[in-house]
Amino acid sequence: MVNHIWLWMILSGVVAAVVQGRVDLVTQAALTGAKEAVAVCIGLISILVFWMGMMRIAQDAGLLEKLARLLRPAVRFLFPSVPPDHPAMGYILSNISANMFGLGNAATPMGIKAMEELQKLNPDPKTASPAMCTLLALNTSGFTLIPTTIIGLRMKYGSADPAEIIGSTLLATMISSLVAILLDRWFRSRYFRSRAE
């Protein structure tokens, strides 16, 4: 579906440029966009390397393990069908921890591994399990303490105070995560009720 939306946007842009006789703008925008994308990526490397290094130091110092221990009761509540000693639980905790520090790039591999492990527990491999849906909802809502990627982008574009968004990001992601959890619980109760009937 997303591919269709992107295709429609690209084609409508090209058609609009042709109709207006400004096809040169399409080429110019494509080249400028590619150049800007490379510049942004290179600019983000420094902030990602810094925070991934900090995460590694935190991991070696045992801080991530303490954070995981702190989050474990909440994660056990959110994922009651996952055994506490199952590898999926470790990946889920790592994914949530990385998302909390705004490291979506580091969180993605952990989320994929968590989904693979949750699939092993799934009684119906053709349908997502409730635990998989919960993980997807949490990942999408993305509770974030420190939005490192956004701070990096703001630094790249010369913001006077790149970190001023921390408070608003914390509030917004707290609300989105709460709504995601409430909707997940509501859909989960309907799912189990329909299976019981």
C-alpha positions in Angstrom: 0.0 0.0 0.0 2.8 2.5 0.9 4.5 1.7 -2.4 1.4 2.6 -4.2 1.1 5.9 -2.4 4.8 6.8 -3.2 4.3 5.8 -6.8 1.2 8.0 -7.0 3.0 10.9 -5.5 6.0 10.6 -7.8 3.8 10.2 -10.9 1.5 13.0 -10.0 4.5 15.3 -9.5 6.0 14.4 -12.9 2.6 14.8 -14.6 2.1 18.2 -12.9 5.6 19.3 -14.1 4.9 18.1 -17.7 1.5 20.0 -17.7 3.2 23.2 -16.5 6.1 22.7 -18.9 8.6 22.5 -16.0 10.1 19.0 -16.4 13.5 20.5 -15.6 12.3 21.0 -12.0 11.8 17.3 -11.6 15.4 16.5 -12.5 16.7 19.4 -10.4 14.6 18.3 -7.4 15.7 14.7 -7.7 19.4 15.6 -7.8 19.1 18.2 -5.0 17.2 15.7 -2.9 19.8 13.0 -3.4 22.6 15.4 -2.5 20.7 16.6 0.6 20.0 13.0 1.7 23.7 12.1 1.5 24.6 15.2 3.5 22.0 14.5 6.2 23.1 10.8 6.4 26.7 11.9 6.9 25.7 14.5 9.4 23.7 11.9 11.4 26.6 9.4 11.5 28.3 11.4 14.2 25.3 11.6 16.5 24.4 8.0 16.0 28.0 6.8 16.6 28.1 8.9 19.8 24.9 7.5 21.2 25.6 4.0 20.1 28.9 4.3 21.8 27.1 5.6 24.9 24.8 2.7 24.7 27.7 0.3 24.5 29.3 2.0 27.6 26.0 1.7 29.4 25.8 -1.9 28.4 29.3 -2.7 29.6 28.7 -0.8 32.8 25.5 -2.8 33.4 23.1 0.1 33.1 21.1 -1.5 30.4 20.7 -4.6 32.4 19.5 -2.5 35.3 17.1 -0.6 33.0 15.9 -4.0 31.6 15.3 -5.2 35.2 13.4 -2.0 35.9 11.3 -2.5 32.8 10.8 -6.2 33.2 7.6 -6.0 35.3 5.9 -3.7 32.8 7.1 -5.9 29.9 5.8 -9.0 31.7 2.4 -7.3 32.1 2.4 -6.3 28.4 3.5 -9.7 27.1 1.9 -12.2 29.4 2.1 -15.0 26.9 5.9 -14.8 26.6 7.8 -16.9 29.1 10.1 -14.7 31.2 13.3 -16.7 30.3 12.5 -16.8 26.5 15.0 -15.0 24.2 12.1 -12.9 22.8 11.9 -11.2 26.2 15.5 -10.0 26.0 15.1 -8.7 22.5 11.9 -6.9 23.5 13.7 -5.2 26.4 16.6 -4.3 24.2 14.2 -2.9 21.5 12.3 -0.8 24.1 15.5 0.5 25.7 17.0 1.6 22.3 13.7 3.3 21.4 13.7 5.1 24.7 17.1 6.7 23.7 15.9 7.6 20.2 18.1 5.0 18.5 15.6 3.7 16.0 18.4 2.3 13.9 19.7 0.3 16.8 16.2 -0.7 17.9 15.2 -2.1 14.5 17.4 -5.2 14.5 16.3 -6.0 18.0 12.6 -5.6 17.0 13.1 -7.9 14.1 14.8 -10.5 16.3 12.0 -10.2 18.8 9.4 -10.8 16.1 11.4 -13.9 14.9 11.4 -15.2 18.4 7.7 -14.4 19.0 6.9 -16.2 15.7 8.4 -19.3 17.3 5.8 -19.0 20.1 3.0 -18.3 17.7 0.4 -21.1 17.5 -0.9 -19.8 14.1 2.1 -18.8 11.9 -0.1 -17.2 9.3 -1.6 -14.7 11.8 0.2 -12.3 14.0 0.0 -13.3 17.7 -1.3 -10.8 20.3 2.3 -10.4 21.6 3.5 -9.5 18.1 0.7 -6.9 17.8 1.7 -5.5 21.2 5.3 -5.2 20.1 4.3 -3.5 16.9 2.1 -1.0 18.7 4.9 -0.2 21.2 7.4 0.2 18.4 5.1 2.4 16.4 4.2 4.7 19.3 8.0 4.9 20.2 8.3 6.1 23.8 11.4 8.3 23.7 13.4 9.9 26.5 16.1 11.4 24.3 15.3 11.9 20.6 18.9 11.6 19.5 18.1 11.4 15.7 15.9 14.5 15.8 18.5 16.4 17.9 21.1 15.4 15.3 19.0 16.7 12.5 18.3 20.0 14.3 22.1 20.3 14.9 22.7 19.7 11.2 20.4 22.4 10.2 21.8 25.0 12.7 19.1 25.0 15.4 19.9 27.5 18.2 18.8 24.9 20.8 18.7 21.4 19.3 17.7 19.8 22.6 14.7 22.0 23.4 12.4 19.4 21.9 13.2 16.8 24.6 10.2 17.8 26.8 7.7 18.0 24.1 8.9 14.7 22.6 8.8 13.0 26.0 5.2 14.2 26.5 4.1 13.3 22.9 5.6 9.8 23.0 4.3 9.2 26.5 0.8 9.9 25.3 1.2 7.9 22.1 2.5 4.9 24.0 -0.3 5.1 26.5 -2.9 5.2 23.7 -1.1 2.3 21.9 -1.2 0.2 25.1 -4.8 1.0 25.8 -5.9 0.2 22.2 -3.8 -3.0 22.3 -5.5 -4.1 25.5 -8.9 -3.3 24.1 -8.3 -5.2 20.8 -6.7 -8.0 22.8 -9.8 -8.4 25.0 -12.0 -8.4 21.9 -9.7 -11.0 20.3 -9.9 -13.4 23.3 -13.6 -12.8 23.7 -14.2 -13.7 20.0 -12.1 -16.9 20.3 -14.0 -17.9 23.4 -17.4 -17.7 21.6 
